[in-house]
Amino acid sequence: MRGRWLTSAVHAGYTGALRPVLFRVGDGDPEVIHERMIETLSWVPEPMLSGLRGLLAPADDPVEVSGLRFRNPVGLAAGLDKNGRAPLAWPALGFGFVELGTVTPRPQPGNPIPRMFRLVEDRAIINRMGFNNDGAPDLANRLTRLGVTRGNNRLGVPLGISIGRNKLTSNEHATDDYLAALRAVAGVADYVAINVSSPNTPGLRALQTRAALEELFGELDEARRDIDHHDPVPIWVKVAPELTWAELDDVVAAAENSGVNAIIATNTTLDRVRADGSALQSRHAAEAGGLSGEPLTRKAREVVSYLARHTDLPIIGSGGVTSPDAALALRDAGARLVQVYTGFIYSGPALVRAIAEDWASTDKPADTEELS
Ligand SMILES: Cc1cc2nc3c(=O)[nH]c(=O)nc-3n(C[C@H](O)[C@H](O)[C@H](O)COP(=O)(O)O)c2cc1C
């Protein structure tokens, strides 16, 4: 009961007081406030984060996926803290796991600014960041300085790192980039997510064919076994929402054949319609890039549902989780965990709590694997 009251209070505080201010900072360029928010969070002292966590984090509702124990099923999606500047803050805000990145083997600036747009009327974001990041070695070093090593639970929750290829690397040489990034982060990540689905790196999505994935996954599988023969780091793959059912079959076949451990569905979409098929309302609707948030809810659920019916690999739902109901619908479609980005921007930490509370208090599908 206290939990629900607190969730409502945190929601009211964020949407009523903090969000109106945040959305005006930097003349309304969302990237400015985004960077400042992460910078601020990175300075919060650890004892204060622990206090915040005691207040904000939902009660534990553990789930096991890929041999990892997730405190609750709500994760921070890739892209929000690409360079791992505030890794300790996200569990304090209630997240049950954290995915940093996407990082590439070498640092790169990404696309020209502006490249992130809020579509408030549509509860959505369009971004064309283009993997702006400090590079996989930099992220690994920062985490190491913080005391993170794979499996030591320094964050108190599992830590995933998403990796991609550099913009100037051709798909022909993409495997080398993924291998370099994997080697850089394997010592600090509890799982590594393979991003072959960002729409903002030209040609990247073409890696989602069966042949390309089999080559990529095969090499990554070999590399992770070289790094740790006894306990190779789990590998997850993240797919685009636009794949046809036949293409999803290919992803599943490639993943199952090469020991990939889970599939994240989905990344942002290039479609420009609302979930009910109507046109987007925001003035930014025609911006180039990937669309996330509410318009993606239905599509992500369809993809999760298809995958869950065609593979026993765990599915992690990402896309349009802007309410507890959207999260539960993904669970009903077969997702074992969910990740949130856009919903967090619009609703703040209360959304994480509300999803976790509803997830814990409602019936679960019979085959959901749980810890006692
Ligand atoms: C500004 C922005 C940057 C993103 N960057 C990445 C990224 O680097 N890697 C990645 O795998 N996904 C990235 N995503 C996609 C999110 O992780 C997520 O899959 C997608 O936004 C759908 O979830 P949502 O509707 O909760 O936002 C990004 C999304 C946004 C809005």
The ligand as a Tripos MOL2 file, in Angstrom:
@<TRIPOS>MOLECULE
LIG
   31    33     1     0     0
SMALL
NO_CHARGES

@<TRIPOS>ATOM
      1 C1         17.9740    8.7210  -27.9870 C.3       1 LIG1
      2 C2         17.9980    7.2150  -28.1410 C.ar      1 LIG1
      3 C3         19.2240    6.5760  -28.3190 C.ar      1 LIG1
      4 C4         19.2630    5.1820  -28.4480 C.ar      1 LIG1
      5 N1         20.4700    4.5460  -28.5880 N.ar      1 LIG1
      6 C5         20.5150    3.2000  -28.6530 C.ar      1 LIG1
      7 C6         21.7490    2.5270  -28.7130 C.ar      1 LIG1
      8 O1         22.8160    3.1330  -28.6840 O.2       1 LIG1
      9 N2         21.7260    1.1670  -28.8020 N.ar      1 LIG1
     10 C7         20.5670    0.4450  -28.8110 C.ar      1 LIG1
     11 O2         20.6090   -0.7770  -28.8770 O.2       1 LIG1
     12 N3         19.3700    1.0710  -28.7280 N.ar      1 LIG1
     13 C8         19.3220    2.4250  -28.6530 C.ar      1 LIG1
     14 N4         18.1120    3.0370  -28.5610 N.ar      1 LIG1
     15 C9         16.8900    2.2230  -28.5870 C.3       1 LIG1
     16 C10        16.3820    1.9030  -27.1910 C.3       1 LIG1
     17 O3         17.3210    1.1370  -26.4810 O.3       1 LIG1
     18 C11        15.0510    1.1340  -27.2680 C.3       1 LIG1
     19 O4         15.2890   -0.1510  -27.8240 O.3       1 LIG1
     20 C12        14.0200    1.8350  -28.1140 C.3       1 LIG1
     21 O5         14.0420    3.2210  -27.8820 O.3       1 LIG1
     22 C13        12.6170    1.3000  -27.8430 C.3       1 LIG1
     23 O6         12.2920    1.4290  -26.4850 O.3       1 LIG1
     24 P1         11.4360    2.6710  -25.8880 P.3       1 LIG1
     25 O7         10.1790    2.7680  -26.6830 O.co2     1 LIG1
     26 O8         11.2390    2.3210  -24.4450 O.co2     1 LIG1
     27 O9         12.2760    3.8870  -26.0540 O.co2     1 LIG1
     28 C14        18.0590    4.4260  -28.4210 C.ar      1 LIG1
     29 C15        16.8360    5.0900  -28.2320 C.ar      1 LIG1
     30 C16        16.7930    6.4590  -28.0890 C.ar      1 LIG1
     31 C17        15.4580    7.1450  -27.8860 C.3       1 LIG1
@<TRIPOS>BOND
     1     1     2 1
     2     2     3 ar
     3     2    30 ar
     4     3     4 ar
     5     4     5 ar
     6     4    28 ar
     7     5     6 ar
     8     6     7 ar
     9     6    13 1
    10     7     8 2
    11     7     9 ar
    12     9    10 ar
    13    10    11 2
    14    10    12 ar
    15    12    13 ar
    16    13    14 ar
    17    14    15 1
    18    14    28 ar
    19    15    16 1
    20    16    17 1
    21    16    18 1
    22    18    19 1
    23    18    20 1
    24    20    21 1
    25    20    22 1
    26    22    23 1
    27    23    24 1
    28    24    25 2
    29    24    26 1
    30    24    27 1
    31    28    29 ar
    32    29    30 ar
    33    30    31 1
@<TRIPOS>SUBSTRUCTURE
     1 LIG1         1 GROUP 0 **** ****
